[in-house]
Amino acid sequence: MSTAASQGLHSASRTQHGAARHDPIAQSAISSDSAHGGRDATRSRGESAQTRQAQTGQTQPTRTQPSQTSRASRALRSARNPQSSRVGVDAFGIRKPRLRGWMHLAVLPLCIAASVVLICVAPAGWVKAACAVYGAAAMLLFANSALLHVVPWTSVRVTKILCAIDYSNIFLIIAGTNTPILFALPASIRWPYLAVIWATALIGTMAHIVWLRAPGWVFTIVYVVLGLAPVTLIPQLWSAPAAGPAPTVLIGAGGAAYIAGAVCFAIHKPNPIPDWFEYHEVFHLGTIVGYICHVVAVYLVVCSL
């Protein structure tokens, strides 16, 4: 009885499908039932997968595209980390070319050696002390500049302190350079000039420490005026037995190099090799050329005393 019923149902199914081939409405109904059955099977498989994930506590990782926020965060981290960016930045977030400070670091050993030589060859007494003052000012200038610009500082407070010392050193190097050179002149000229130059340098140094946000052009003018002060002594130096034409020309050339570098620093031009050697590096080059001219002039004067 059961076998006969099964055969009957199977025969009825064939009859239904055969009829569906001739009846479009029936065929559409069968297709709809098949589609619903497929969707039900898919939904059932999805529910089964979710049930297995819930039982095992595992979830499938999802893939997301990087958002604009994440890209901005990476850019900000890169700007804050000097080592990860193409061009370094300082603690204030200001970009810094790759050669910033490295020239002064390279000159520092030569400055130390030259200072030792000057102290050794200088006569005992005030001249030797003057050479020591000049050497200390020059070494402080190059050492602090290298420390400020080469080390990737992240502390704003430390950077501000080093910047104040760096700018103050310009006053000190001008006064320090004039100190041994003025010993080539009579005491009646030497001491008044030393008093004025060192008083101006100390006032400028204190102003830099107190007035941290002073415009750069203000101190640039003071640098230039202070640096040009010995120009009035060129005739006396030219005719002085301990100086003469060679030291006088070197003193003038060194002063011109310092002033040219200061002007480039004030106007932020030129920028010969962007990201490597820009206006600040031109300024540093001017200080190096000026120092070389002056240290040779001091050596010639000291050896003649």
C-alpha positions in Angstrom: 0.0 0.0 0.0 2.8 2.4 0.8 4.7 1.6 -2.4 1.6 2.2 -4.5 1.1 5.5 -2.7 4.7 6.6 -3.4 4.4 5.6 -7.1 1.2 7.6 -7.2 2.7 10.7 -5.8 5.7 10.4 -8.1 3.4 10.0 -11.1 1.4 13.0 -10.0 4.6 15.1 -9.7 5.7 14.2 -13.2 2.2 15.0 -14.4 2.4 18.4 -12.6 5.8 19.3 -14.2 4.7 18.1 -17.6 1.7 20.2 -17.3 3.8 23.1 -16.2 5.8 23.0 -19.4 2.6 23.7 -21.3 1.2 26.1 -18.7 3.3 29.3 -18.2 1.4 30.2 -15.0 2.2 26.9 -13.4 5.8 27.1 -14.6 6.2 30.6 -12.9 4.7 29.2 -9.7 7.3 26.4 -9.6 10.2 28.8 -10.3 8.9 31.0 -7.5 8.8 28.1 -5.1 12.4 27.1 -6.1 13.6 30.7 -5.6 12.0 30.9 -2.2 13.5 27.5 -1.3 17.0 28.7 -2.4 16.7 31.8 -0.3 15.4 29.8 2.6 18.4 27.5 2.3 20.8 30.4 2.1 19.3 32.0 5.1 19.4 28.7 6.9 23.1 28.3 6.2 23.8 31.9 7.3 21.9 31.3 10.5 23.8 28.0 11.1 27.2 29.8 10.5 26.2 32.6 13.0 25.1 29.9 15.5 28.5 28.1 15.1 30.4 31.5 15.6 28.4 32.3 18.7 29.1 28.8 20.1 32.8 29.0 19.4 33.2 32.7 20.3 35.0 33.4 16.9 34.2 36.2 14.5 35.3 36.7 11.0 37.6 39.7 10.5 36.2 42.6 8.6 38.1 44.5 6.0 37.8 48.3 6.0 39.3 50.9 3.8 41.6 53.5 5.4 39.5 56.5 6.2 40.5 60.1 5.8 40.8 60.4 9.6 43.3 57.6 9.8 45.4 59.2 7.0 45.3 62.5 8.8 46.4 60.9 12.0 49.4 59.2 10.3 50.4 62.6 8.7 50.2 64.2 12.1 52.3 61.5 13.7 54.8 61.9 10.9 55.0 65.7 11.4 55.6 65.2 15.1 58.3 62.6 14.6 61.4 64.2 12.9 62.8 60.7 12.1 59.8 59.6 10.1 59.3 62.7 7.9 61.2 63.6 4.7 62.4 66.8 6.3 62.8 67.2 10.0 60.8 69.5 12.2 61.8 71.1 15.5 59.8 71.2 18.7 57.6 74.0 17.4 56.6 71.9 14.3 58.7 74.1 12.0 60.4 72.3 9.1 64.1 71.9 9.4 66.5 71.2 6.4 68.8 68.2 6.7 72.0 70.2 7.0 70.7 72.4 9.7 73.4 72.7 12.4 75.8 70.1 10.9 78.2 72.7 9.5 78.7 74.3 13.0 79.2 70.8 14.4 81.9 70.2 11.9 83.6 73.5 12.7 83.5 73.0 16.5 86.7 70.8 16.7 88.6 73.3 14.5 87.4 76.1 16.8 88.6 74.3 19.9 92.0 73.7 18.3 92.3 77.3 17.2 91.4 78.6 20.6 94.1 76.5 22.3 96.7 77.7 19.8 95.7 81.4 20.4 96.0 81.0 24.2 99.3 79.3 23.9 100.9 81.9 21.6 99.4 85.0 23.3 101.7 86.9 25.7 100.9 86.5 29.4 98.5 88.9 31.0 95.6 90.7 29.5 96.2 89.5 26.0 96.1 85.8 27.0 92.9 86.5 28.9 91.5 88.3 25.9 92.2 85.3 23.7 90.6 83.0 26.3 87.5 85.1 26.2 87.4 85.1 22.4 87.9 81.3 22.3 85.2 80.7 24.9 82.7 82.8 23.0 83.5 81.1 19.7 83.3 77.6 21.2 80.0 78.4 22.9 78.6 79.7 19.6 79.3 76.6 17.6 78.6 74.1 20.3 75.2 75.5 21.3 74.2 76.0 17.6 75.0 72.3 16.9 73.2 71.2 20.0 70.1 73.2 19.1 69.8 72.3 15.5 71.2 68.8 15.2 69.5 67.1 18.2 65.8 66.4 17.4 64.4 68.1 20.5 60.7 67.5 21.4 60.6 69.7 24.5 59.5 73.3 23.7 61.0 74.6 26.9 64.5 73.2 26.2 64.3 74.5 22.6 63.4 78.0 23.8 66.3 78.1 26.2 68.8 76.9 23.5 67.3 79.5 21.1 67.8 82.3 23.6 71.4 81.2 24.2 72.0 80.8 20.4 70.9 84.4 19.6 72.7 85.8 22.6 75.9 84.2 21.4 76.0 86.5 18.4 76.5 89.4 20.8 79.1 87.5 22.7 81.1 86.5 19.5 81.1 90.1 18.3 82.4 91.4 21.6 84.8 88.5 22.0 86.3 89.0 18.6 87.0 92.6 19.2 88.6 92.0 22.6 92.1 90.6 21.5 92.2 92.8 18.3 91.8 96.0 20.3 95.0 95.2 22.1 96.8 96.3 18.9 95.7 99.9 19.7 96.8 102.3 22.5 95.1 101.9 25.9 93.3 105.3 25.4 91.4 103.8 22.5 91.2 100.2 23.6 89.5 100.4 27.0 86.6 102.8 26.0 85.8 100.7 23.0 85.9 97.5 25.0 83.6 99.1 27.6 81.0 100.2 25.0 81.1 96.9 23.1 80.8 94.6 26.1 78.1 96.8 27.7 76.0 96.6 24.5 76.7 92.8 24.2 75.5 92.2 27.8 72.4 94.3 27.4 71.6 92.5 24.1 72.1 89.1 25.8 69.8 90.0 28.7 67.2 91.4 26.2 67.2 88.1 24.4 66.6 86.2 27.6 63.8 88.5 28.7 62.2 89.4 25.4 61.8 86.0 23.9 59.2 87.0 21.3 61.1 90.0 20.0 60.9 90.4 16.1 64.0 89.0 14.4 64.7 92.3 12.6 65.1 94.2 15.8 68.1 92.2 16.9 69.4 91.9 13.4 69.8 95.7 13.3 71.6 95.6 16.7 73.9 92.9 15.4 74.8 94.9 12.4 75.4 98.1 14.3 77.5 96.4 16.9 79.5 94.5 14.2 80.2 97.7 12.3 81.5 99.5 15.4 85.1 98.6 14.8 84.9 100.1 11.3 85.7 103.5 12.8 89.0 102.0 13.9 90.1 100.8 10.5 92.6 103.7 9.9 94.2 103.1 13.3 94.4 99.3 12.8 95.9 99.8 9.3 98.7 101.9 10.7 99.2 100.1 14.0 102.5 98.1 14.3 100.8 95.1 15.8 98.0 95.0 13.1 98.7 96.4 9.6 97.0 95.8 6.3 96.6 92.0 6.4 94.7 91.8 9.7 92.6 94.9 8.8 91.5 93.4 5.5 90.6 90.1 7.2 88.7 91.9 9.9 86.7 93.8 7.2 86.1 90.6 5.2 84.9 88.7 8.3 82.5 91.5 9.2 81.1 91.5 5.7 80.5 87.8 5.9 78.7 88.1 9.2 76.5 90.9 7.9 75.6 89.1 4.7 74.6 86.0 6.7 72.5 88.1 9.0 70.7 89.8 6.1 69.9 86.4 4.6 68.6 85.2 7.9 66.4 88.3 8.3 64.8 88.1 4.8 64.7 84.2 4.7 66.5 84.2 1.3 68.1 82.6 -0.7 67.2 78.9 -0.5 69.7 77.3 -2.9 68.9 73.6 -2.2 65.4 73.2 -0.7 65.2 70.6 2.1 69.0 70.6 2.4 70.6 74.0 2.3 68.4 77.0 2.8 68.6 80.6 4.1 69.5 79.5 7.6 72.3 77.4 6.3 73.5 80.4 4.3 73.5 82.4 7.6 75.6 79.6 9.3 78.0 79.6 6.4 78.4 83.4 6.8 79.3 82.9 10.5 81.9 80.2 9.6 83.5 82.4 6.9 83.5 85.4 9.3 85.0 83.3 12.1 87.8 82.0 9.9 88.7 85.5 8.7 88.7 86.8 12.2 90.6 84.0 13.9 93.4 84.4 11.4 93.4 88.2 12.0 93.5 87.6 15.8 96.4 85.2 15.3 98.4 87.7 13.3 97.8 90.5 15.8 98.6 88.3 18.8 101.8 87.1 17.3 102.9 90.7 16.7 102.4 91.8 20.3 
